[in-house]
Amino acid sequence: MDKTKLREQALSIRTSLFDQGFLDEQFIQLEELQDDANPNFVEEIVTLFYSDSVRLIYNIERGLMTNPPNFTKLEDFMHQFKGSCSSIGAKKVKTECSRFSEYCAAENFEG
């Protein structure tokens, strides 16, 4: 596949992520920070986000396995995850983090 086709495909995927509500304006702000001096800025930020997300999700999963769960600790992890999502523009994940945090605050394990 040539570079033009790849760019078109990447643009189509990006547009779709916005149209479906996965990304918000924060992602656009990240893109605006990318320039010739730092041409891989967005890629680096997204890579850091994914690395941090793996760690946080692992901690959340471990926290859910404890009996009884430590809802305060789970809420702290979700707060961190929500902040990461917010900083990158991951709108839908941020919304789910908020919902999870509400369940933790109510100590609602089923939620």
Contact map, one row per residue, 1 for C-alpha under 8 A:
111011000000000000000000000000000000000000000000000000000000000000000000000000000000000000000000000000000000000
111111000000000000000000000000000000000000000000000000000000000000000000000000000000000000000000000000000000000
111111100000000000000000000000000000000000000000000000000000000000000000000000000000000000000000000000000000000
011111110000000000000000000000000000000000000000000000000000000000000000000000000000000000000000000000000000000
111111111000000000000000000000000000000000000000000000000000000000000000000000000000000000000000000000000000000
111111111100000000000000000000000000000000000000000000000000000000000000000000000000000000000000000000000000000
001111111110000000000000000000000000000000000000000000000000000000000000000000000000000000000000000000000000000
000111111111000000000000000000000000000000000000000000000000000000000000000000000000000000000000000000000000000
000011111111100000000000000000000000000000000000000000000000000000000000000000000000000000000000000000000000000
000001111111110000000000000000000000000000000000000000000000000000000000000000000000000000000000000000000000000
000000111111111000000000000000000000000000000000000000000000000000000000000000000000000000000000000000000000000
000000011111111100000000000000000000000000000000000000000000000000000000000000000000000000000000000000000000000
000000001111111110000000000000000000000000000000000000000000000000000000000000000000000000000000000000000000000
000000000111111111000000000000000000000000000000000000000000000000000000000000000000000000000000000000000000000
000000000011111111100000000000000000000000000000000000000000000000000000000000000000000000000000000000000000000
000000000001111111110000000000000000000000000000000000000000000000000000000000000000000000000000000000000000000
000000000000111111111110000000000000000000000000000000000000000000000000000000000000000000000000000000000000000
000000000000011111111111000000000000000000000000000000000000000000000000000000000000000000000000000000000000000
000000000000001111111100000000000000000000000000000000000000000000000000000000000000000000000000000000000000000
000000000000000111111110000000000000000000000000000000000000000000000000000000000000000000000000000000000000000
000000000000000011111111000000000000000000000000000000000000000000000000000000000000000000110000000000000000000
000000000000000011111111000000000000000000000000000000000000000000000000000000000000000001111000000000000000000
000000000000000011011111111000000000000000000000000000000000000000000000000000000000000011110000000000000000000
000000000000000001001111111100000000000000000000000000000000000000000000000000000000000011100000000000000000000
000000000000000000000011111110000000000000000000000000000000000000000000000000000000000010000000000000000000000
000000000000000000000011111111000000000000000000000000000000000000000000000000000000011110000000000000000000000
000000000000000000000011111111100000000000000000000000000000000000000000000000000000000111000000000000000000000
000000000000000000000001111111110000000000000000000000000000000000000000000000000000000000000000000000000000000
000000000000000000000000111111111000000000000000000000000000000000000000000000000000000000000000000000000000000
000000000000000000000000011111111100000011000000000000000000000000000000000000000000000100000000000000000000000
000000000000000000000000001111111100000011000000000000000000000000000000000000000000000000000000000000000000000
000000000000000000000000000111111110000000000000000000000000000000000000000000000000000000000000000000000000000
000000000000000000000000000011111110000010000000000000000000000000000000000000000000000000000000000000000000000
000000000000000000000000000001111111111111000000000000000000000000000000000000000000000000000000000000000000000
000000000000000000000000000000011111111010000000000000000000000000000000000000000000000000000000000000000000000
000000000000000000000000000000000111111000000000000000000000000000000000000000000000000000000000000000000000000
000000000000000000000000000000000111111000000000000000000000000000000000000000000000000000000000000000000000000
000000000000000000000000000000000111111110000000000000000000000000000000000000000000000000000000000000000000000
000000000000000000000000000000000111111110000000000000000000000000000000000000000000000000000000000000000000000
000000000000000000000000000000000100011111110000000000000000000000000000000000000000000000000000000000000000000
000000000000000000000000000001101110011111111000000000000000000000000000000000000000000000000000000000000000000
000000000000000000000000000001100100000111111100000000000000000000000000000000000000000000000000000000000000000
000000000000000000000000000000000000000111111110000000000000000000000000000000000000000000000000000000000000000
000000000000000000000000000000000000000111111111000000000000000000000000000000000000000000000000000000000000000
000000000000000000000000000000000000000011111111100000000000000000000000000000000000000100000000000000000000000
000000000000000000000000000000000000000001111111110000000000000000000000000000000000000100000000000000000000000
000000000000000000000000000000000000000000111111111000000000000000000000000000000000000000000000000000000000000
000000000000000000000000000000000000000000011111111100000000000000000000000000000000000000000000000000000000000
000000000000000000000000000000000000000000001111111110000000000000000000000000000001100100000000000000000000000
000000000000000000000000000000000000000000000111111111000000000000000000000000000000000000000000000000000000000
000000000000000000000000000000000000000000000011111111100000000000000000000000000000000000000000000000000000000
000000000000000000000000000000000000000000000001111111110000000000000000000000000000000000000000000000000000000
000000000000000000000000000000000000000000000000111111111000000000000000000000001001000000000000000000000000000
000000000000000000000000000000000000000000000000011111111100000000000000000000000000000000000000000000000000000
000000000000000000000000000000000000000000000000001111111110000000000000000000000000000000000000000000000000000
000000000000000000000000000000000000000000000000000111111111000000000000000011011000000000000000000000000000000
000000000000000000000000000000000000000000000000000011111111100000000000000000000000000000000000000000000000000
000000000000000000000000000000000000000000000000000001111111110000000000000000000000000000000000000000000000000
000000000000000000000000000000000000000000000000000000111111111000000000000010000000000000000000000000000000000
000000000000000000000000000000000000000000000000000000011111111100000000010011000000000000000000000000000000000
000000000000000000000000000000000000000000000000000000001111111110000000000000000000000000000000000000000000000
000000000000000000000000000000000000000000000000000000000111111111000000000000000000000000000000000000000000000
000000000000000000000000000000000000000000000000000000000011111111001100110000000000000000000000000000000000000
000000000000000000000000000000000000000000000000000000000001111111101000010000000000000000000000000000000000000
000000000000000000000000000000000000000000000000000000000000111111101000000000000000000000000000000000000000000
000000000000000000000000000000000000000000000000000000000000011111111100000000000000000000000000000000000000000
000000000000000000000000000000000000000000000000000000000000000111111000000000000000000000000000000000000000000
000000000000000000000000000000000000000000000000000000000000000001111100000000000000000000000000000000000000000
000000000000000000000000000000000000000000000000000000000000001111111110010000000000000000000000000000000000100
000000000000000000000000000000000000000000000000000000000000001001011111110000000000000000000000000000000000000
000000000000000000000000000000000000000000000000000000000000000000001111111000000000000000000000000000011010000
000000000000000000000000000000000000000000000000000000000000000000000111111100000000000000000000000000011000000
000000000000000000000000000000000000000000000000000000000000001000000111111110000000000000000000000000000000000
000000000000000000000000000000000000000000000000000000000001001100001111111111000000000000000000000010010000000
000000000000000000000000000000000000000000000000000000000000000000000011111111100000000000000000000110011000000
000000000000000000000000000000000000000000000000000000000000000000000001111111110000000000000000000000000000000
000000000000000000000000000000000000000000000000000000010011000000000000111111111000000000000000000000000000000
000000000000000000000000000000000000000000000000000000010001000000000000011111111100000000000000110110000000000
000000000000000000000000000000000000000000000000000000000000000000000000001111111110000000000000100010000000000
000000000000000000000000000000000000000000000000000000010000000000000000000111111111000000000000000000000000000
000000000000000000000000000000000000000000000000000010010000000000000000000011111111100000000100100000000000000
000000000000000000000000000000000000000000000000000000000000000000000000000001111111110000001100110000000000000
000000000000000000000000000000000000000000000000000000000000000000000000000000111111111000000100000000000000000
000000000000000000000000000000000000000000000000100010000000000000000000000000011111111100000000000000000000000
000000000000000000000000000000000000000000000000100000000000000000000000000000001111111111101100000000000000000
000000000000000000000000010000000000000000000000000000000000000000000000000000000111111111100100000000000000000
000000000000000000000000010000000000000000000000000000000000000000000000000000000011111111000000000000000000000
000000000000000000000000011001000000000000001100100000000000000000000000000000000001111111000000000000000000000
000000000000000000000011111000000000000000000000000000000000000000000000000000000000111111100000000000000000000
000000000000000000000111001000000000000000000000000000000000000000000000000000000000111111111100000000000000000
000000000000000000001111000000000000000000000000000000000000000000000000000000000000110011111110000000000000000
000000000000000000001110000000000000000000000000000000000000000000000000000000000000000001111111000000000000000
000000000000000000000100000000000000000000000000000000000000000000000000000000000100100001111111100000000000000
000000000000000000000000000000000000000000000000000000000000000000000000000000001110110001111111110000000000000
000000000000000000000000000000000000000000000000000000000000000000000000000000000000000000111111111000000000000
000000000000000000000000000000000000000000000000000000000000000000000000000000000000000000011111111100000000000
000000000000000000000000000000000000000000000000000000000000000000000000000001101100000000001111111110000000000
000000000000000000000000000000000000000000000000000000000000000000000000000001000100000000000111111111000000000
000000000000000000000000000000000000000000000000000000000000000000000000000000000000000000000011111111100000000
000000000000000000000000000000000000000000000000000000000000000000000000001001000000000000000001111111110000001
000000000000000000000000000000000000000000000000000000000000000000000000011001100000000000000000111111111000000
000000000000000000000000000000000000000000000000000000000000000000000000000000000000000000000000011111111100000
000000000000000000000000000000000000000000000000000000000000000000000000000000000000000000000000001111111111101
000000000000000000000000000000000000000000000000000000000000000000000011011000000000000000000000000111111111100
000000000000000000000000000000000000000000000000000000000000000000000011001000000000000000000000000011111111000
000000000000000000000000000000000000000000000000000000000000000000000000000000000000000000000000000001111111000
000000000000000000000000000000000000000000000000000000000000000000000010000000000000000000000000000000111111100
000000000000000000000000000000000000000000000000000000000000000000000000000000000000000000000000000000111111111
000000000000000000000000000000000000000000000000000000000000000000001000000000000000000000000000000000110011111
000000000000000000000000000000000000000000000000000000000000000000000000000000000000000000000000000000000001111
000000000000000000000000000000000000000000000000000000000000000000000000000000000000000000000000000100100001111
